[in-house]
Amino acid sequence: MTTIAVTGASGFCGSHVAVAAAARGHEVLCVGRRPGPVGRHIPWDATRRPPDLSGADLVVHCAAAVGDPVPGPRAEARMRAVNVDGTARLLEAAGGRPVVWVSSASVYEPGPGRARVTEHHPLRSQLNAYGRTKAAGEALALAGGAVVLRPRAVYGAGDPHLVPRLLSRVRHGLLLLPGPSVRLSLTAVENLTDACLAAAGWPPGAYNIADPAPYDRDQAVQAVLRAHGVRARIRHVPPAAARAAARAAQLLGRLRPGAEPLLTLYAVDQLADSVVLDVSKAESQGWTARRVLTDYTAALSVTT
């Protein structure tokens, strides 16, 4: 029986990994500030010290500071403390154990030209502190010989970020999106979980992780809204106007330290241009994405 340490096991992705690992017969160590859903709790504050990984055979690092905050040194420092300095502490504690490090497609250079993103796409010019610190953290992980997974827009049961943010943007039966519909990769949390538990045997390096095929943005958004019982019309806003509104929202956001602005340049970038991840590298290791968006919406329809 393998003992798997899962950092951030009380969070969205980490909890799915911990539950799946336990269901497959592994002993699970839930490493983080709060207990996870299964296994034994190992208290750890990523900003303070290395964790105790005694007895672990494999480390899956899901812990991260996430969000799309107002740009500034405070947000940068908060995320760096976890995503970069916390990574250094984790690698120190791992002591040569295999590490699977969950990153994000947010590390990729923004803008057009992402209709087929391989792992060689440039990693620069990230639009927020999250993307920048994840890029810096994964650089440490790669240098330490880890397997790094880059999902995009992870969704699923218990998602506290993506879908709630989408639902909150509906106003009076209307949802504004930048530009015409585009093709976008999404990642079901189950697909990411399968990759996390399989990747210990992969060669070190970075791997894109996403659903089997990209989605039409507007169709996917409408499907999610309907599954949540929300009826809304989608209206397209010129991307230039959306970016201007995002700049204004970010400036206003400086008046509310700690709060995320209603619109950001990162959000516009993620929705206005096609972003399709090439997952052939992960597939060459035997991984296959088994879940799609309709599985998620069908499950919601049953429970609502």
C-alpha positions in Angstrom: 0.0 0.0 0.0 1.4 3.4 -1.0 1.2 6.3 1.4 0.3 9.5 -0.4 0.7 13.0 1.1 -1.7 15.4 -0.4 -1.1 19.1 0.4 -4.1 21.4 0.4 -6.4 18.3 1.0 -9.1 20.5 2.6 -9.4 22.5 -0.7 -11.2 21.8 -3.9 -8.7 19.9 -6.0 -6.8 18.4 -3.0 -9.9 17.0 -1.4 -10.8 15.2 -4.7 -7.3 13.7 -4.9 -7.4 12.6 -1.2 -10.8 10.9 -1.6 -9.8 9.2 -4.8 -6.5 8.0 -3.4 -8.2 6.5 -0.3 -10.8 4.8 -2.6 -8.0 3.1 -4.5 -6.6 1.7 -1.3 -3.8 4.1 -0.5 -3.1 5.5 2.9 -3.6 9.3 2.8 -1.8 12.0 4.7 -3.8 15.3 4.5 -1.2 18.0 4.8 -2.4 21.6 5.4 -3.9 24.0 7.9 -7.2 22.1 8.1 -8.0 18.4 8.1 -8.9 16.8 4.8 -11.9 14.5 4.0 -10.1 11.3 4.7 -6.9 10.0 6.2 -4.6 11.5 8.8 -4.1 15.3 9.2 -0.6 16.6 9.2 -0.8 20.3 10.2 1.2 22.6 7.9 1.3 26.4 7.2 3.0 26.7 3.9 4.2 30.3 4.8 6.2 29.2 7.9 8.0 25.9 7.8 8.6 22.6 5.9 5.9 20.0 6.5 6.4 16.7 8.2 6.3 14.1 5.4 7.4 11.2 7.4 6.1 7.9 6.0 5.0 9.4 2.7 6.0 7.5 -0.5 4.6 10.2 -2.9 3.7 13.9 -2.5 0.8 15.5 -4.5 1.1 19.2 -4.0 -2.3 20.9 -4.4 -1.9 23.6 -1.8 -1.9 27.1 -3.4 -2.9 30.7 -2.9 -5.5 31.3 -5.6 -7.5 34.2 -6.9 -7.4 37.2 -9.2 -6.7 40.1 -6.8 -6.1 43.7 -7.5 -2.5 44.1 -8.7 0.0 45.4 -6.2 2.8 44.4 -3.8 0.4 43.1 -1.1 -1.2 40.5 -3.4 2.1 39.6 -4.9 3.7 39.0 -1.5 0.7 37.0 -0.2 0.7 34.6 -3.1 4.5 34.4 -3.3 4.6 33.3 0.3 2.6 30.2 -0.5 3.1 29.5 -4.2 6.9 30.1 -4.3 8.3 30.0 -0.8 5.9 27.3 0.2 7.1 25.2 -2.7 10.7 25.6 -1.6 9.7 24.4 1.8 7.8 21.4 0.4 10.6 20.3 -1.8 13.0 20.5 1.1 10.7 18.3 3.1 10.1 15.9 0.2 13.8 14.9 0.4 13.9 13.1 -2.9 10.4 11.6 -2.8 8.4 11.7 -6.0 6.5 15.0 -6.2 3.5 15.8 -8.4 3.0 19.6 -8.4 -0.3 21.0 -9.5 0.3 24.1 -11.5 -2.1 26.0 -13.9 -2.4 27.0 -17.5 -2.3 30.6 -16.2 1.5 30.3 -16.4 1.3 30.6 -20.2 1.8 33.9 -22.0 -1.5 35.6 -22.6 -3.0 37.0 -25.8 -3.8 35.4 -29.2 -1.9 32.4 -30.5 -3.2 29.8 -28.0 -5.4 27.7 -30.4 -3.0 24.8 -29.7 -0.9 25.3 -26.5 1.8 22.8 -26.0 4.1 22.6 -22.9 6.6 24.7 -24.9 4.4 27.7 -25.1 6.2 30.8 -23.6 5.9 31.3 -19.8 6.0 35.1 -19.4 3.9 38.3 -19.1 1.3 36.7 -16.8 -1.5 39.1 -16.0 -1.9 38.6 -12.3 0.0 37.6 -9.2 -1.5 34.1 -9.3 0.0 33.4 -12.8 3.3 34.9 -12.0 3.8 33.1 -8.7 2.6 29.7 -10.1 5.2 30.1 -12.8 7.9 30.8 -10.3 6.8 28.0 -8.1 6.7 25.4 -10.8 10.1 26.5 -12.0 11.4 25.4 -8.6 9.4 22.1 -8.8 10.8 21.3 -12.3 14.3 22.1 -11.1 13.7 19.6 -8.3 12.7 16.9 -10.6 8.9 17.0 -10.1 6.1 16.2 -12.4 4.2 19.4 -13.0 0.5 19.4 -14.2 -1.0 22.3 -15.9 -4.9 22.2 -15.9 -7.1 25.0 -17.1 -10.3 26.2 -15.5 -10.9 23.3 -13.2 -14.5 22.6 -12.5 -16.6 20.0 -10.6 -18.4 19.3 -7.4 -17.4 21.6 -4.6 -15.8 24.2 -7.0 -15.5 27.4 -4.9 -14.1 29.6 -7.7 -15.0 29.1 -11.4 -18.7 28.4 -11.4 -19.6 30.7 -8.4 -17.8 33.5 -10.1 -19.7 32.9 -13.4 -23.1 32.8 -11.6 -22.3 36.0 -9.7 -21.8 37.9 -13.0 -25.4 37.3 -14.2 -27.3 40.5 -13.8 -31.1 40.8 -14.5 -31.0 37.8 -16.8 -28.0 39.0 -18.7 -24.4 37.9 -18.9 -21.8 40.0 -20.7 -18.9 38.2 -22.3 -15.9 39.7 -24.2 -16.0 39.3 -28.0 -17.7 36.5 -30.0 -17.6 32.9 -28.8 -14.2 31.1 -28.9 -12.9 27.5 -28.2 -11.7 26.9 -24.7 -10.2 24.0 -22.8 -11.7 23.1 -19.4 -10.5 20.5 -16.9 -12.9 18.3 -14.9 -11.5 17.9 -11.4 -11.9 14.1 -11.9 -9.5 14.3 -14.9 -7.0 16.2 -12.9 -7.3 13.8 -10.0 -6.6 10.8 -12.3 -3.5 12.6 -13.6 -2.3 13.4 -10.1 -2.5 9.8 -9.0 -0.9 8.4 -12.3 1.8 11.0 -12.7 4.3 9.7 -10.1 5.5 7.2 -12.8 5.9 9.8 -15.5 9.2 11.3 -16.6 9.8 14.6 -14.8 8.5 17.7 -16.6 5.4 19.7 -17.4 2.1 18.2 -18.7 -1.1 19.9 -19.9 -4.2 18.4 -18.4 -7.7 19.1 -19.9 -10.9 17.4 -21.0 -10.8 15.4 -24.2 -11.8 18.3 -26.5 -12.3 22.0 -26.2 -15.7 23.6 -25.8 -17.5 26.4 -27.5 -17.4 29.1 -24.8 -21.0 30.4 -25.1 -22.5 26.9 -25.3 -20.5 25.7 -22.3 -21.5 28.8 -20.3 -25.2 28.3 -21.2 -25.1 24.6 -20.2 -23.6 25.4 -16.8 -26.1 28.2 -16.2 -29.1 26.0 -17.1 -27.8 23.2 -14.9 -27.8 25.6 -12.0 -31.3 26.8 -12.9 -30.2 30.2 -14.2 -31.8 31.6 -17.3 -29.6 34.3 -18.9 -29.0 35.8 -22.3 -25.4 36.2 -23.4 -24.4 39.5 -24.9 -21.0 40.1 -26.5 -19.0 43.2 -25.5 -16.1 44.3 -27.8 -12.9 43.0 -26.3 -11.3 46.5 -26.3 -14.3 47.8 -24.3 -14.0 44.9 -21.9 -10.3 45.6 -21.3 -11.0 49.3 -20.6 -13.7 48.3 -18.1 -11.3 45.8 -16.5 -8.7 48.5 -16.1 -11.2 50.8 -14.5 -12.5 48.0 -12.2 -8.9 47.2 -11.1 -8.3 50.9 -10.3 -11.5 51.0 -8.2 -10.5 47.8 -6.6 -7.6 49.5 -4.9 -10.1 51.2 -2.7 -11.1 47.8 -1.3 -7.9 46.0 -0.3 -8.3 42.3 -0.2 -11.4 42.2 -2.4 -11.3 40.9 -6.0 -12.5 43.4 -8.6 -15.6 42.5 -10.6 -13.6 42.4 -13.8 -9.9 42.0 -14.5 -7.6 41.9 -17.5 -6.8 38.3 -16.7 -10.5 37.4 -16.8 -10.9 39.2 -20.2 -7.9 37.4 -21.6 -9.2 34.0 -20.5 -12.5 34.5 -22.2 -11.8 36.6 -25.2 -9.2 34.4 -27.0 -9.2 30.7 -27.8 -7.1 28.7 -25.3 -6.8 25.1 -26.2 -4.4 22.8 -24.4 -2.6 20.1 -26.3 -2.7 17.1 -23.9 -0.9 14.6 -26.2 2.1 14.5 -23.9 0.1 13.3 -20.9 -1.8 10.9 -23.2 1.5 9.4 -24.3 2.0 8.3 -20.7 -1.3 6.4 -20.7 -3.5 9.1 -19.2 -7.0 9.5 -20.7 -9.5 12.2 -19.8 -12.7 10.3 -18.8 -15.0 13.2 -17.8 -16.6 15.9 -19.9 -18.8 18.9 -19.1 -22.0 17.1 -19.8 -21.2 14.6 -17.0 -21.0 17.6 -14.6 -24.2 19.3 -15.8 -26.1 16.0 -15.8 -25.1 15.3 -12.2 -26.3 18.8 -11.3 -29.6 18.3 -13.0 -30.2 15.2 -11.0 -29.5 16.8 -7.6 -31.3 20.1 -8.3 
